[in-house]
Amino acid sequence: MAEIRIHRDHDLGLKKAREIAWKWAEQVEEKFDMECTVLEGEFSDTVEFTRSGVKGELTVAPDHFELVAQLGFLLGAFKKTIEGEIEKELDVLLAANKKKAPAKKKPA
């Protein structure tokens, strides 16, 4: 059984990280026919996802995301492709929600 592990640090806080995780869950449900369940906690959340040949969870913390997934025998052959697609989707969501530095004032 092949395993995928992805870790992404961020500085968004739990509220914003939750929003990103829920968007991610909606995307994988639609795009990959996954079934996702969100388990909210006081200090972190867990998004459990599953479909035939895939089972995993995304841990949502105030300062990082940690994804661990097990791929069945058939999907294990596509581990690199699947891992790359998950990384791309998560990175796009993180980039779109990155905290912007305050604009510098022009001297008078």
Backbone as CSV, one residue per row, in Angstrom:
resi,resn,N_x,N_y,N_z,CA_x,CA_y,CA_z,C_x,C_y,C_z
1,MET,0.843,-1.182,0.000,0.000,0.000,0.000,0.890,1.248,0.000
2,ALA,0.686,2.139,-0.949,1.473,3.372,-1.061,0.896,4.439,-0.129
3,GLU,1.796,5.267,0.395,1.372,6.327,1.301,1.845,7.681,0.785
4,ILE,0.974,8.670,0.919,1.303,10.053,0.571,1.317,10.861,1.856
5,ARG,2.372,11.679,2.019,2.477,12.597,3.163,2.833,13.970,2.624
6,ILE,2.009,14.949,2.981,2.245,16.325,2.541,2.111,17.237,3.752
7,HIS,3.087,18.114,3.938,3.067,19.077,5.044,3.241,20.473,4.462
8,ARG,2.388,21.381,4.879,2.494,22.772,4.450,2.338,23.682,5.669
9,ASP,3.362,24.506,5.924,3.288,25.511,6.979,2.553,26.733,6.448
10,HIS,1.893,27.452,7.347,1.228,28.703,6.985,1.130,29.573,8.232
11,ASP,0.707,30.800,8.044,0.533,31.704,9.182,-0.865,32.316,9.177
12,LEU,-1.848,31.523,8.781,-3.212,32.007,8.585,-4.084,31.960,9.831
13,GLY,-3.713,31.175,10.824,-4.589,30.975,11.974,-5.638,29.921,11.661
14,LEU,-6.292,29.434,12.705,-7.220,28.316,12.541,-8.465,28.694,11.741
15,LYS,-9.018,29.878,11.961,-10.242,30.260,11.256,-10.042,30.251,9.736
16,LYS,-9.005,30.901,9.255,-8.743,30.968,7.818,-8.315,29.595,7.279
17,ALA,-7.535,28.859,8.070,-7.113,27.513,7.654,-8.333,26.603,7.481
18,ARG,-9.320,26.754,8.361,-10.559,25.978,8.222,-11.243,26.282,6.896
19,GLU,-11.322,27.560,6.554,-11.960,27.948,5.299,-11.264,27.296,4.111
20,ILE,-9.937,27.298,4.124,-9.166,26.683,3.039,-9.413,25.182,3.004
21,ALA,-9.402,24.547,4.167,-9.618,23.093,4.234,-11.000,22.725,3.708
22,TRP,-12.008,23.516,4.032,-13.362,23.225,3.551,-13.444,23.402,2.041
23,LYS,-12.771,24.427,1.502,-12.727,24.604,0.049,-12.038,23.410,-0.600
24,TRP,-10.922,22.978,0.010,-10.186,21.824,-0.515,-11.088,20.594,-0.517
25,ALA,-11.811,20.384,0.589,-12.695,19.225,0.697,-13.780,19.271,-0.386
26,GLU,-14.349,20.448,-0.612,-15.360,20.584,-1.660,-14.779,20.251,-3.030
27,GLN,-13.547,20.714,-3.275,-12.911,20.454,-4.566,-12.647,18.971,-4.787
28,VAL,-12.123,18.277,-3.769,-11.822,16.854,-3.969,-13.085,16.011,-4.028
29,GLU,-14.138,16.461,-3.337,-15.407,15.745,-3.457,-15.911,15.802,-4.896
30,GLU,-15.833,16.993,-5.477,-16.334,17.176,-6.837,-15.401,16.570,-7.885
31,LYS,-14.117,16.871,-7.774,-13.156,16.478,-8.807,-12.797,14.994,-8.773
32,PHE,-12.693,14.427,-7.557,-12.234,13.041,-7.425,-13.274,12.100,-6.830
33,ASP,-14.499,12.578,-6.684,-15.586,11.764,-6.148,-15.263,11.224,-4.748
34,MET,-14.615,12.066,-3.943,-14.272,11.695,-2.568,-15.465,11.945,-1.652
35,GLU,-15.503,11.233,-0.564,-16.450,11.501,0.503,-15.647,12.106,1.643
36,CYS,-15.969,13.339,2.036,-15.222,14.041,3.075,-16.078,14.284,4.308
37,THR,-15.457,14.155,5.462,-16.099,14.444,6.739,-15.180,15.363,7.513
38,VAL,-15.726,16.487,7.995,-14.937,17.443,8.772,-15.236,17.237,10.248
39,LEU,-14.167,17.002,11.023,-14.282,16.859,12.470,-13.631,18.080,13.104
40,GLU,-14.453,18.970,13.639,-13.933,20.198,14.222,-13.473,19.960,15.652
41,GLY,-12.313,20.545,15.981,-11.785,20.472,17.331,-11.530,21.871,17.850
42,GLU,-11.139,21.957,19.089,-10.884,23.258,19.692,-9.618,23.898,19.134
43,PHE,-8.577,23.085,18.918,-7.282,23.609,18.486,-6.887,23.177,17.079
44,SER,-7.588,22.211,16.512,-7.324,21.756,15.147,-8.545,20.991,14.642
45,ASP,-8.610,20.826,13.337,-9.686,20.059,12.709,-9.073,18.913,11.924
46,THR,-9.897,17.949,11.601,-9.472,16.846,10.751,-10.498,16.675,9.640
47,VAL,-10.018,16.639,8.413,-10.876,16.345,7.271,-10.544,14.912,6.857
48,GLU,-11.485,14.014,7.097,-11.297,12.628,6.677,-11.856,12.493,5.261
49,PHE,-11.108,11.808,4.391,-11.575,11.630,3.018,-11.378,10.182,2.599
50,THR,-12.311,9.721,1.771,-12.257,8.336,1.329,-12.994,8.160,-0.004
51,ARG,-12.589,7.177,-0.717,-13.249,6.675,-1.919,-12.599,5.334,-2.206
52,SER,-13.071,4.639,-3.167,-12.503,3.345,-3.495,-11.013,3.495,-3.803
53,GLY,-10.178,2.820,-3.042,-8.743,2.830,-3.273,-7.971,3.938,-2.580
54,VAL,-8.670,4.826,-1.851,-8.005,5.940,-1.166,-8.658,6.165,0.193
55,LYS,-7.815,6.372,1.192,-8.313,6.716,2.516,-7.271,7.610,3.167
56,GLY,-7.715,8.716,3.777,-6.742,9.588,4.416,-7.381,10.670,5.241
57,GLU,-6.510,11.550,5.740,-7.004,12.680,6.512,-6.075,13.875,6.362
58,LEU,-6.689,15.037,6.432,-5.988,16.303,6.396,-6.159,16.942,7.761
59,THR,-5.050,17.133,8.474,-5.083,17.807,9.766,-4.930,19.301,9.510
60,VAL,-5.837,20.073,10.083,-5.870,21.518,9.899,-5.519,22.170,11.224
61,ALA,-4.359,22.804,11.293,-3.893,23.468,12.513,-3.715,24.961,12.236
62,PRO,-3.595,25.768,13.279,-3.430,27.211,13.080,-2.179,27.593,12.300
63,ASP,-1.179,26.692,12.256,0.085,27.031,11.606,0.553,26.036,10.552
64,HIS,-0.239,24.985,10.280,0.155,24.023,9.251,-1.006,23.126,8.822
65,PHE,-0.806,22.500,7.665,-1.667,21.425,7.182,-0.801,20.174,7.114
66,GLU,-1.366,19.034,7.477,-0.667,17.756,7.386,-1.623,16.757,6.745
67,LEU,-1.277,16.276,5.561,-2.113,15.326,4.857,-1.413,13.979,4.819
68,VAL,-2.151,12.936,5.159,-1.659,11.562,5.074,-2.742,10.751,4.378
69,ALA,-2.362,10.038,3.325,-3.319,9.225,2.578,-2.706,7.880,2.226
70,GLN,-3.517,6.852,2.283,-3.104,5.518,1.864,-3.796,5.211,0.552
71,LEU,-3.007,4.780,-0.414,-3.535,4.424,-1.725,-3.563,2.907,-1.857
72,GLY,-4.648,2.402,-2.380,-4.759,0.976,-2.623,-3.805,0.527,-3.717
73,PHE,-3.782,-0.763,-3.953,-2.845,-1.370,-4.902,-2.899,-0.716,-6.280
74,LEU,-4.092,-0.566,-6.839,-4.208,-0.029,-8.195,-3.789,1.438,-8.277
75,LEU,-4.217,2.254,-7.325,-3.864,3.675,-7.350,-2.420,3.924,-6.917
76,GLY,-1.826,2.963,-6.230,-0.439,3.103,-5.806,0.507,3.327,-6.975
77,ALA,0.166,2.786,-8.126,0.993,2.971,-9.322,1.002,4.419,-9.798
78,PHE,0.005,5.193,-9.375,-0.117,6.595,-9.770,0.204,7.544,-8.625
79,LYS,0.962,7.066,-7.646,1.252,7.849,-6.445,1.819,9.228,-6.765
80,LYS,2.835,9.299,-7.598,3.484,10.588,-7.913,2.498,11.566,-8.558
81,THR,1.689,11.085,-9.467,0.708,11.939,-10.145,-0.339,12.442,-9.156
82,ILE,-0.853,11.547,-8.331,-1.871,11.914,-7.344,-1.290,12.886,-6.323
83,GLU,-0.086,12.595,-5.851,0.576,13.466,-4.885,0.794,14.867,-5.472
84,GLY,1.234,14.927,-6.713,1.452,16.208,-7.378,0.169,17.012,-7.517
85,GLU,-0.915,16.346,-7.842,-2.203,17.021,-8.000,-2.706,17.564,-6.659
86,ILE,-2.559,16.781,-5.601,-2.980,17.236,-4.267,-2.143,18.441,-3.836
87,GLU,-0.830,18.360,-4.044,0.053,19.481,-3.688,-0.323,20.740,-4.453
88,LYS,-0.599,20.585,-5.739,-0.953,21.735,-6.571,-2.233,22.399,-6.067
89,GLU,-3.259,21.604,-5.804,-4.539,22.143,-5.338,-4.378,22.864,-3.999
90,LEU,-3.650,22.255,-3.080,-3.450,22.857,-1.760,-2.613,24.132,-1.865
91,ASP,-1.572,24.104,-2.677,-0.716,25.286,-2.846,-1.473,26.454,-3.485
92,VAL,-2.349,26.162,-4.434,-3.149,27.216,-5.063,-4.058,27.868,-4.021
93,LEU,-4.706,27.053,-3.192,-5.576,27.608,-2.147,-4.788,28.428,-1.140
94,LEU,-3.614,27.949,-0.767,-2.784,28.697,0.185,-2.306,30.016,-0.411
95,ALA,-1.883,29.995,-1.665,-1.387,31.210,-2.320,-2.497,32.251,-2.438
96,ALA,-3.704,31.808,-2.712,-4.822,32.730,-2.863,-5.216,33.371,-1.538
97,ASN,-4.847,32.742,-0.428,-5.247,33.234,0.884,-4.080,33.721,1.722
98,LYS,-2.928,33.857,1.101,-1.744,34.308,1.826,-1.964,35.721,2.344
99,LYS,-1.508,35.967,3.572,-1.638,37.301,4.153,-0.806,38.276,3.347
100,LYS,-1.411,39.368,3.001,-0.719,40.388,2.232,-0.068,41.381,3.177
101,ALA,1.147,41.783,2.849,1.854,42.786,3.642,1.156,44.120,3.459
102,PRO,1.078,44.919,4.531,0.443,46.226,4.377,1.172,47.082,3.351
103,ALA,0.443,47.842,2.600,1.027,48.702,1.570,1.875,49.779,2.229
104,LYS,2.999,50.043,1.636,3.880,51.090,2.153,3.359,52.444,1.694
105,LYS,3.386,53.394,2.615,2.961,54.751,2.274,4.043,55.459,1.520
106,LYS,3.618,56.201,0.516,4.578,56.984,-0.256,4.937,58.237,0.533
107,PRO,6.211,58.620,0.485,6.593,59.846,1.202,5.894,61.061,0.592
108,ALA,5.579,62.005,1.455,4.862,63.211,1.006,5.757,64.178,0.290
